[in-house]
Amino acid sequence: MMKTSMVAAFAALVGHAPTAAVPLPALGANAAEVSVSGLSAGGFMAVQLHVAYSATFKRGAGVVAGGPYYCAEGSIVNATGRCMTHTTSIPVSSLVSTTNSWASSGLIDPVSNLSTSKVYLYSGTSDNTVKQAVMNDLKTYYQSFVPAANTYYKNNLGSGHAMITDDYGGSCGTTATPYINNCGFDLAGDILQYLYGPLNARNNGTLSGTFTEFNQTDFISGHGMAATGWIYVPQSCSSTSCRTHVVLHGCKQNFNDIGDKYVRNTGYNRWADTNNIILIYPQTSTAATNSCFDWWGYDNANYAKKSGPQMAAIKGMVDRVISTSGGGGGGTALPAPTGVGTSGATASSMVIGWNGVSGAAGYNVYRGSGKVNASPVAGTSYTDTGLAASTTYNWSVTAVDAGNVESAMSGSASGTTLAGSGGGGATCYTASNYTHTTAGRATQSGGYTYAKGSNQNMGLWNTFITTTLKQTSPNYYVIGTC
């Protein structure tokens, strides 16, 4: 069998000893049996992946000390306030509306996919980092999309802010590195059994499969992600179409912070070994804020959408594992296009060009955070029309494979349209960056201000920096003058 030979070759290459990172293998895993779980920042990220890529994470999500989708709305103040300590209320109904709106516009998958998935929620009574009130709001959020019968919420253990096991880690009620606590409860097993149904008993002895460091740069470079991640492949996957579960660590829990404690000692591997489950452990880098996954926009304004760099990269890892061919950036995990540039400006249009990506069936072009092409572009250039005169815009491009799976977002290119001949009806606003955000003309993320619509960086978010914004269409602003 093709899959047997691929897994055998992979095992022969990596064995059980430490080795240099290798390409993530294409294992022909079951595309209908994909799920995700995570702790803290990884919990928020698990929600983002589950909601934005609901057509992929069909089995559902396990969330430990996380919160509602897009809870921070691009604000570090919201992230550390309402989304963690619940010092102010979380606007759940507004977040539900945003989810529906983004799904309608194709920025995330249709919400109808969520109705057949499962959600496992966990919150410790001694967790003062992400309060139970936040998790309660997450449960309320999911009620708009997931049937009550498909949701389970465990919130009666006196655990601190940590991943919970029944035989490894610190004392149950503590919150301290490596943020893995022994509470006499097998949380990983409970999550997997809820998402997948009855499972075989876990393997408490020597694991049969391969535990390997793989090259994450096939999917993403920079953006707070490490050069390598980890994957556990049970031996049975050489002859069986296995399931896939993505495990996301919390802040200060990546390999640089705590070594292999999270990827080896949280309890997932021994259940995966006897139940045909491939485990992918993506890793952030030391460049990530507190080693967290991006759930408030420290890396990219599109962090919660399918086009978010970290989101698209993890999705690409799953695509590779469920594919039957891959390697070197191939399979269904296409690399981001390079060489994006602009040319041929007129008063109302701009030509965007880029280098072709091997294996791409087409490309999508984004102006700011919005896709401008109705269907994938066949060539390596696109003329964007309907632009305002004398206005600077930013464009990015993604590659699309035959299954309409997008790559990570390319770097952006800016261009300024020519002056018009008849004036124009644009309106300009000159104010502090703080005032622009309170007026709804801009957003802030990671201490910086971004023009609404175009996502142009306006500089630091404060009352001292003054910027002129030109409104070129409803809810679309660019830096400029009238």
TITORMI-133710 format. One record per residue (C-alpha): z, y, x; chain; residue in three letters. Coordinates in pm, whole numbers, plus 50000, padded with zeros to 5 digits. Each point is the difference from the previous one (the first is absolute). Layout:
LOZA;Z;Y;X;A;ALA
...
//
This chain:
LOZA;50000;50000;50000;A;MET
LOZA;49926;50356;50117;A;MET
LOZA;50355;50118;49926;A;LYS
LOZA;50151;49701;50181;A;THR
LOZA;49807;50081;50315;A;SER
LOZA;50090;50371;49981;A;MET
LOZA;50374;49932;49967;A;VAL
LOZA;49988;49731;50269;A;ALA
LOZA;49825;50235;50240;A;ALA
LOZA;50251;50275;49919;A;PHE
LOZA;50294;49766;50064;A;ALA
LOZA;49848;49874;50323;A;ALA
LOZA;49951;50356;50119;A;LEU
LOZA;50351;50126;49928;A;VAL
LOZA;50220;49691;49991;A;GLY
LOZA;50371;50069;49961;A;HIS
LOZA;50058;50193;50323;A;ALA
LOZA;49981;50379;50046;A;PRO
LOZA;49643;50110;50063;A;THR
LOZA;49778;50306;50000;A;ALA
LOZA;49903;50133;49659;A;ALA
LOZA;49701;49826;49842;A;VAL
LOZA;49769;50097;49713;A;PRO
LOZA;50144;49935;49656;A;LEU
LOZA;49829;49681;49880;A;PRO
LOZA;49788;49953;49689;A;ALA
LOZA;50177;49709;49828;A;LEU
LOZA;49835;49974;49660;A;GLY
LOZA;50330;50063;49821;A;ALA
LOZA;50013;50008;49620;A;ASN
LOZA;49906;50352;49887;A;ALA
LOZA;50179;49951;49667;A;ALA
LOZA;50336;49923;50167;A;GLU
LOZA;50076;50319;50198;A;VAL
LOZA;50334;50184;49978;A;SER
LOZA;50212;50248;50196;A;VAL
LOZA;50365;50084;50055;A;SER
LOZA;50194;50247;50207;A;GLY
LOZA;50332;50167;50074;A;LEU
LOZA;50072;50374;49978;A;SER
LOZA;49691;50182;50136;A;ALA
LOZA;49836;49658;49983;A;GLY
LOZA;50114;49977;49638;A;GLY
LOZA;49837;50332;49915;A;PHE
LOZA;49690;49883;50187;A;MET
LOZA;50001;49671;49810;A;ALA
LOZA;49991;50197;49674;A;VAL
LOZA;49714;50214;50132;A;GLN
LOZA;49795;49695;50099;A;LEU
LOZA;50077;49817;49675;A;HIS
LOZA;49899;50295;49781;A;VAL
LOZA;49708;50142;50201;A;ALA
LOZA;49852;49658;50084;A;TYR
LOZA;50102;49814;49686;A;SER
LOZA;49673;49804;50004;A;ALA
LOZA;50108;49855;50336;A;THR
LOZA;50378;49952;49961;A;PHE
LOZA;49952;49805;49679;A;LYS
LOZA;50316;49791;50028;A;ARG
LOZA;50220;50308;50020;A;GLY
LOZA;50264;50165;50212;A;ALA
LOZA;50358;49960;50116;A;GLY
LOZA;50177;50331;50053;A;VAL
LOZA;50331;50030;50185;A;VAL
LOZA;50152;50350;49992;A;ALA
LOZA;49675;50178;49918;A;GLY
LOZA;49890;50241;49729;A;GLY
LOZA;49726;50100;49755;A;PRO
LOZA;49638;50038;50106;A;TYR
LOZA;49925;50344;50153;A;TYR
LOZA;50370;50087;49961;A;CYS
LOZA;49996;50259;50279;A;ALA
LOZA;49678;50167;49884;A;GLU
LOZA;49925;50091;50361;A;GLY
LOZA;50334;50171;50062;A;SER
LOZA;50260;49903;50259;A;ILE
LOZA;50253;50192;49790;A;VAL
LOZA;49926;49776;49702;A;ASN
LOZA;49998;49691;50220;A;ALA
LOZA;50347;50056;50145;A;THR
LOZA;50140;50147;49679;A;GLY
LOZA;49901;49860;49663;A;ARG
LOZA;49828;49689;50144;A;CYS
LOZA;50299;49886;50205;A;MET
LOZA;50328;50161;49898;A;THR
LOZA;49879;50093;49650;A;HIS
LOZA;50148;50349;50036;A;THR
LOZA;49743;50118;49747;A;THR
LOZA;49821;49801;49733;A;SER
LOZA;49678;49815;50071;A;ILE
LOZA;49717;50109;49764;A;PRO
LOZA;49907;49645;49901;A;VAL
LOZA;49775;50098;49707;A;SER
LOZA;49807;50239;50224;A;SER
LOZA;49956;49730;50265;A;LEU
LOZA;49871;49764;49730;A;VAL
LOZA;49749;50268;49896;A;SER
LOZA;49889;50047;50361;A;THR
LOZA;49953;49625;50034;A;THR
LOZA;49783;49986;49689;A;ASN
LOZA;49798;50304;50110;A;SER
LOZA;49933;49864;50348;A;TRP
LOZA;49902;49663;49857;A;ALA
LOZA;49757;50167;49760;A;SER
LOZA;49835;50187;50288;A;SER
LOZA;49977;49691;50223;A;GLY
LOZA;50249;50118;50262;A;LEU
LOZA;50203;49686;49928;A;ILE
LOZA;49917;49674;49822;A;ASP
LOZA;50012;49977;49617;A;PRO
LOZA;50358;49980;49872;A;VAL
LOZA;49899;49718;49766;A;SER
LOZA;50028;49765;50300;A;ASN
LOZA;50376;50055;50007;A;LEU
LOZA;50052;49842;49660;A;SER
LOZA;49963;49648;50138;A;THR
LOZA;50202;50044;50320;A;SER
LOZA;50372;49952;50061;A;LYS
LOZA;50260;50238;50144;A;VAL
LOZA;50330;49904;50166;A;TYR
LOZA;50248;50285;50053;A;LEU
LOZA;50314;49994;50213;A;TYR
LOZA;50271;50264;50056;A;SER
LOZA;50344;49952;50157;A;GLY
LOZA;50303;50164;49840;A;THR
LOZA;50111;50128;50344;A;SER
LOZA;49663;50145;50091;A;ASP
LOZA;50058;50373;50049;A;ASN
LOZA;49666;50059;50175;A;THR
LOZA;49775;49926;49702;A;VAL
LOZA;50227;50024;49698;A;LYS
LOZA;49977;49755;49711;A;GLN
LOZA;49898;50292;49777;A;ALA
LOZA;49673;50016;50194;A;VAL
LOZA;49936;49631;49944;A;MET
LOZA;50089;50043;49634;A;ASN
LOZA;49725;50262;49981;A;ASP
LOZA;49761;49758;50171;A;LEU
LOZA;50072;49747;49729;A;LYS
LOZA;49930;50267;49738;A;THR
LOZA;49675;50093;50177;A;TYR
LOZA;49877;49641;50001;A;TYR
LOZA;50075;49964;49629;A;GLN
LOZA;49688;50210;49936;A;SER
LOZA;49779;49742;50169;A;PHE
LOZA;50174;49661;50039;A;VAL
LOZA;50137;49796;49705;A;PRO
LOZA;50380;49978;49992;A;ALA
LOZA;49973;49620;50015;A;ALA
LOZA;49829;50036;50340;A;ASN
LOZA;50273;50216;50156;A;THR
LOZA;50328;49884;50152;A;TYR
LOZA;50271;50236;50128;A;TYR
LOZA;50295;49873;50207;A;LYS
LOZA;50259;50273;50054;A;ASN
LOZA;50341;49832;50006;A;ASN
LOZA;50064;49922;50368;A;LEU
LOZA;50220;50225;50212;A;GLY
LOZA;49745;50036;50278;A;SER
LOZA;49922;50304;50210;A;GLY
LOZA;49656;50133;50086;A;HIS
LOZA;49845;49688;50154;A;ALA
LOZA;49790;49690;49952;A;MET
LOZA;50227;49727;49865;A;ILE
LOZA;50026;49641;50123;A;THR
LOZA;50235;49707;49948;A;ASP
LOZA;50059;49922;50368;A;ASP
LOZA;49902;50283;50235;A;TYR
LOZA;50097;50359;50072;A;GLY
LOZA;50291;50238;49971;A;GLY
LOZA;50270;50008;49735;A;SER
LOZA;49869;50040;49649;A;CYS
LOZA;50119;50351;49916;A;GLY
LOZA;49897;50171;50323;A;THR
LOZA;49706;50227;50073;A;THR
LOZA;49925;49965;50372;A;ALA
LOZA;49726;49879;50233;A;THR
LOZA;49818;49763;49977;A;PRO
LOZA;50047;50054;49623;A;TYR
LOZA;50013;49626;49925;A;ILE
LOZA;50321;49888;49826;A;ASN
LOZA;50151;49659;49930;A;ASN
LOZA;50107;50010;49636;A;CYS
LOZA;49980;49627;49932;A;GLY
LOZA;49685;50066;49796;A;PHE
LOZA;49644;49901;50091;A;ASP
LOZA;49811;50311;49888;A;LEU
LOZA;49668;49907;50162;A;ALA
LOZA;50005;49666;49823;A;GLY
LOZA;50095;50159;49668;A;ASP
LOZA;49711;50249;50030;A;ILE
LOZA;49741;49734;50086;A;LEU
LOZA;50118;49763;49727;A;GLN
LOZA;49984;50273;49739;A;TYR
LOZA;49653;50115;50104;A;LEU
LOZA;49850;49650;50041;A;TYR
LOZA;50210;49781;49773;A;GLY
LOZA;50185;49680;50103;A;PRO
LOZA;49967;49928;50372;A;LEU
LOZA;50074;49705;50228;A;ASN
LOZA;50332;50011;50185;A;ALA
LOZA;49994;50221;50307;A;ARG
LOZA;49975;49859;50353;A;ASN
LOZA;50333;50061;50174;A;ASN
LOZA;49884;49824;50316;A;GLY
LOZA;49719;50062;50248;A;THR
LOZA;49704;50169;49836;A;LEU
LOZA;49670;49815;50005;A;SER
LOZA;49764;50294;50013;A;GLY
LOZA;49897;50274;50243;A;THR
LOZA;50171;50336;50035;A;PHE
LOZA;49766;50241;50176;A;THR
LOZA;49955;50360;50110;A;GLU
LOZA;49663;50135;49880;A;PHE
LOZA;49796;50309;50076;A;ASN
LOZA;50054;50272;49738;A;GLN
LOZA;49752;50235;50167;A;THR
LOZA;49719;49806;49833;A;ASP
LOZA;50120;50174;49683;A;PHE
LOZA;50158;50327;50112;A;ILE
LOZA;50066;50203;50314;A;SER
LOZA;50282;50251;50000;A;GLY
LOZA;50126;50127;49662;A;HIS
LOZA;50350;49875;50082;A;GLY
LOZA;49889;49637;50028;A;MET
LOZA;50068;49776;50301;A;ALA
LOZA;49726;49834;50202;A;ALA
LOZA;50118;49657;49885;A;THR
LOZA;50152;49829;49698;A;GLY
LOZA;50119;49645;49929;A;TRP
LOZA;49879;49713;49786;A;ILE
LOZA;50155;49663;49911;A;TYR
LOZA;49753;49725;49905;A;VAL
LOZA;50141;49668;49871;A;PRO
LOZA;49841;49687;50145;A;GLN
LOZA;49896;49897;49648;A;SER
LOZA;49758;50293;49983;A;CYS
LOZA;49758;49804;50218;A;SER
LOZA;49911;49790;49695;A;SER
LOZA;50125;50205;49703;A;THR
LOZA;49895;50335;49858;A;SER
LOZA;50329;50180;50053;A;CYS
LOZA;50167;50292;49829;A;ARG
LOZA;50057;50331;50183;A;THR
LOZA;50313;50214;49998;A;HIS
LOZA;50031;50332;50187;A;VAL
LOZA;50351;50080;50131;A;VAL
LOZA;50080;50366;50076;A;LEU
LOZA;50295;50102;50215;A;HIS
LOZA;50213;50309;49939;A;GLY
LOZA;50060;50305;50219;A;CYS
LOZA;50128;49926;50352;A;LYS
LOZA;49909;49633;49953;A;GLN
LOZA;49668;49957;50178;A;ASN
LOZA;49956;49779;50306;A;PHE
LOZA;50073;50289;50237;A;ASN
LOZA;50331;50069;49824;A;ASP
LOZA;50150;49654;49943;A;ILE
LOZA;49765;49753;50166;A;GLY
LOZA;49904;49702;49785;A;ASP
LOZA;50315;49997;49786;A;LYS
LOZA;49822;50115;49684;A;TYR
LOZA;49694;49781;50038;A;VAL
LOZA;50200;49687;50087;A;ARG
LOZA;50342;50027;49834;A;ASN
LOZA;49955;50143;49651;A;THR
LOZA;49939;49658;49844;A;GLY
LOZA;49632;50020;49902;A;TYR
LOZA;49856;49763;50262;A;ASN
LOZA;50196;49689;49900;A;ARG
LOZA;49885;50033;49637;A;TRP
LOZA;49643;50071;50107;A;ALA
LOZA;49999;49689;50220;A;ASP
LOZA;50046;49757;49712;A;THR
LOZA;49809;50190;49732;A;ASN
LOZA;49661;50087;50151;A;ASN
LOZA;50071;50371;50035;A;ILE
LOZA;49848;50208;50281;A;ILE
LOZA;50225;50291;50098;A;LEU
LOZA;49862;50325;50142;A;ILE
LOZA;50252;50232;50168;A;TYR
LOZA;49831;50340;50063;A;PRO
LOZA;50181;50218;50253;A;GLN
LOZA;50044;50375;50033;A;THR
LOZA;50016;50165;50342;A;SER
LOZA;50248;50232;50167;A;THR
LOZA;49766;50284;49901;A;ALA
LOZA;50091;49943;49633;A;ALA
LOZA;50282;50218;49871;A;THR
LOZA;50315;49787;50049;A;ASN
LOZA;49762;49701;50026;A;SER
LOZA;49949;50025;49620;A;CYS
LOZA;49687;49912;49810;A;PHE
LOZA;49841;50311;49850;A;ASP
LOZA;50136;50042;49647;A;TRP
LOZA;50037;50379;49992;A;TRP
LOZA;49696;50126;50192;A;GLY
LOZA;50120;50044;50358;A;TYR
LOZA;49663;49867;50120;A;ASP
LOZA;49743;50073;49730;A;ASN
LOZA;49985;50189;49671;A;ALA
LOZA;49828;49699;49837;A;ASN
LOZA;50280;49765;50108;A;TYR
LOZA;50052;49843;49655;A;ALA
LOZA;49632;49955;49914;A;LYS
LOZA;49757;49728;50100;A;LYS
LOZA;49860;50239;50261;A;SER
LOZA;50338;50043;50172;A;GLY
LOZA;49956;49881;50361;A;PRO
LOZA;50302;49768;50007;A;GLN
LOZA;49920;49872;49651;A;MET
LOZA;49636;49920;50083;A;ALA
LOZA;50103;49833;50326;A;ALA
LOZA;50246;49759;49833;A;ILE
LOZA;49744;49929;49728;A;LYS
LOZA;49751;49923;50278;A;GLY
LOZA;50242;49749;50152;A;MET
LOZA;50023;49818;49668;A;VAL
LOZA;49622;50008;49962;A;ASP
LOZA;49962;49840;50343;A;ARG
LOZA;50241;49717;49920;A;VAL
LOZA;49835;49917;49667;A;ILE
LOZA;49654;50017;50156;A;SER
LOZA;49824;49694;50141;A;THR
LOZA;49839;50193;50287;A;SER
LOZA;50121;50281;50221;A;GLY
LOZA;50100;50113;50346;A;GLY
LOZA;49950;50314;50198;A;GLY
LOZA;50037;50224;49700;A;GLY
LOZA;49764;49786;49790;A;GLY
LOZA;50069;49797;49690;A;GLY
LOZA;50090;50221;49707;A;THR
LOZA;50217;50233;50207;A;ALA
LOZA;49746;50258;50112;A;LEU
LOZA;50093;50263;50258;A;PRO
LOZA;49994;50367;49905;A;ALA
LOZA;49671;50184;50064;A;PRO
LOZA;49983;50219;50311;A;THR
LOZA;49801;50307;50099;A;GLY
LOZA;50041;50182;49668;A;VAL
LOZA;49843;50346;50014;A;GLY
LOZA;49844;50272;49784;A;THR
LOZA;49664;50177;50014;A;SER
LOZA;49734;50167;49786;A;GLY
LOZA;50232;50245;49827;A;ALA
LOZA;49873;50205;49706;A;THR
LOZA;50195;50227;49768;A;ALA
LOZA;50076;49702;49773;A;SER
LOZA;49951;49679;50199;A;SER
LOZA;50075;49820;50326;A;MET
LOZA;49860;49689;50168;A;VAL
LOZA;50262;49755;50125;A;ILE
LOZA;49892;49738;50255;A;GLY
LOZA;50174;49712;50181;A;TRP
LOZA;49941;49695;50218;A;ASN
LOZA;49922;49676;49821;A;GLY
LOZA;50255;49717;49978;A;VAL
LOZA;49886;49643;50059;A;SER
LOZA;50036;49795;49683;A;GLY
LOZA;50029;50299;49767;A;ALA
LOZA;49822;49979;49666;A;ALA
LOZA;50042;50374;49945;A;GLY
LOZA;50226;50299;50051;A;TYR
LOZA;50220;50233;49796;A;ASN
LOZA;50026;50371;50081;A;VAL
LOZA;50318;50198;49930;A;TYR
LOZA;50030;50378;49978;A;ARG
LOZA;50371;50060;50052;A;GLY
LOZA;50162;49714;49808;A;SER
LOZA;49727;49962;49737;A;GLY
LOZA;49701;49763;50020;A;LYS
LOZA;49676;50190;49945;A;VAL
LOZA;49742;49718;49970;A;ASN
LOZA;49970;49809;49673;A;ALA
LOZA;49887;49677;50168;A;SER
LOZA;50010;49882;50363;A;PRO
LOZA;49760;50185;50231;A;VAL
LOZA;49741;49766;50153;A;ALA
LOZA;49922;50203;50311;A;GLY
LOZA;50205;50190;50256;A;THR
LOZA;49971;50349;49853;A;SER
LOZA;50079;50168;49670;A;TYR
LOZA;49928;50346;49857;A;THR
LOZA;50301;50139;49816;A;ASP
LOZA;49899;50262;49745;A;THR
LOZA;50167;50242;49757;A;GLY
LOZA;50201;50168;50275;A;LEU
LOZA;50120;50361;50006;A;ALA
LOZA;49834;50249;50235;A;ALA
LOZA;50176;50111;50321;A;SER
LOZA;50255;49722;49964;A;THR
LOZA;50134;49746;50250;A;THR
LOZA;50038;49639;49886;A;TYR
LOZA;50112;49674;50163;A;ASN
LOZA;49827;49663;49957;A;TRP
LOZA;50095;49642;50092;A;SER
LOZA;49813;49671;49956;A;VAL
LOZA;50094;49636;49933;A;THR
LOZA;49787;49690;50046;A;ALA
LOZA;49965;49761;49704;A;VAL
LOZA;49931;49627;50027;A;ASP
LOZA;49805;49780;49759;A;ALA
LOZA;50314;49950;49792;A;GLY
LOZA;50046;50379;49966;A;ASN
LOZA;50305;49988;50232;A;VAL
LOZA;50047;50328;50188;A;GLU
LOZA;50086;50040;50365;A;SER
LOZA;50260;50242;50127;A;ALA
LOZA;49905;50367;49979;A;MET
LOZA;49802;50152;50286;A;SER
LOZA;50105;50311;50181;A;GLY
LOZA;49909;50319;49814;A;SER
LOZA;49724;50251;50073;A;ALA
LOZA;49996;50357;49876;A;SER
LOZA;49710;50224;49909;A;GLY
LOZA;49954;50347;49850;A;THR
LOZA;49736;50081;49742;A;THR
LOZA;49774;50302;50040;A;LEU
LOZA;50056;50333;49825;A;ALA
LOZA;49861;50025;49650;A;GLY
LOZA;49764;50268;49875;A;SER
LOZA;50172;50108;49685;A;GLY
LOZA;50366;50043;50072;A;GLY
LOZA;50179;49723;49815;A;GLY
LOZA;50294;49958;49773;A;GLY
LOZA;50252;49845;50238;A;ALA
LOZA;50362;50121;49981;A;THR
LOZA;50216;50047;50309;A;CYS
LOZA;50378;49989;50034;A;TYR
LOZA;50189;50129;50302;A;THR
LOZA;50362;49887;50023;A;ALA
LOZA;50249;49810;50215;A;SER
LOZA;49943;49628;50038;A;ASN
LOZA;50322;49937;49808;A;TYR
LOZA;49880;50218;49709;A;THR
LOZA;49665;49820;49992;A;HIS
LOZA;50179;49666;49949;A;THR
LOZA;50229;50131;49725;A;THR
LOZA;49695;50148;49825;A;ALA
LOZA;49819;49667;50012;A;GLY
LOZA;49725;50114;50235;A;ARG
LOZA;50120;49782;50288;A;ALA
LOZA;50218;49701;50082;A;THR
LOZA;50232;49934;50292;A;GLN
LOZA;50050;49689;50207;A;SER
LOZA;50196;49942;50320;A;GLY
LOZA;50079;50369;50031;A;GLY
LOZA;49637;50112;49973;A;TYR
LOZA;49807;50161;49713;A;THR
LOZA;49668;49874;49863;A;TYR
LOZA;49757;50179;49767;A;ALA
LOZA;49978;49820;49668;A;LYS
LOZA;49672;49816;49957;A;GLY
LOZA;49856;50054;50347;A;SER
LOZA;50321;49890;50181;A;ASN
LOZA;49930;50253;50277;A;GLN
LOZA;50303;50045;50228;A;ASN
LOZA;50142;50351;49948;A;MET
LOZA;50274;49972;50261;A;GLY
LOZA;50377;49976;49969;A;LEU
LOZA;50160;49996;49657;A;TRP
LOZA;50217;50311;49993;A;ASN
LOZA;50021;50357;49871;A;THR
LOZA;49887;50158;50327;A;PHE
LOZA;49641;49875;50028;A;ILE
LOZA;49753;50174;49769;A;THR
LOZA;49668;49840;49903;A;THR
LOZA;49710;50107;49780;A;THR
LOZA;49874;49725;49771;A;LEU
LOZA;49671;50014;49811;A;LYS
LOZA;49980;49811;49672;A;GLN
LOZA;49650;49852;49980;A;THR
LOZA;50051;49779;49694;A;SER
LOZA;50289;49891;49777;A;PRO
LOZA;50288;49870;50218;A;ASN
LOZA;49785;50031;50315;A;TYR
LOZA;50092;50250;50272;A;TYR
LOZA;49869;50067;50347;A;VAL
LOZA;50112;50229;50280;A;ILE
LOZA;49780;50310;49992;A;GLY
LOZA;49931;50341;49852;A;THR
LOZA;49806;50124;49701;A;CYS
//
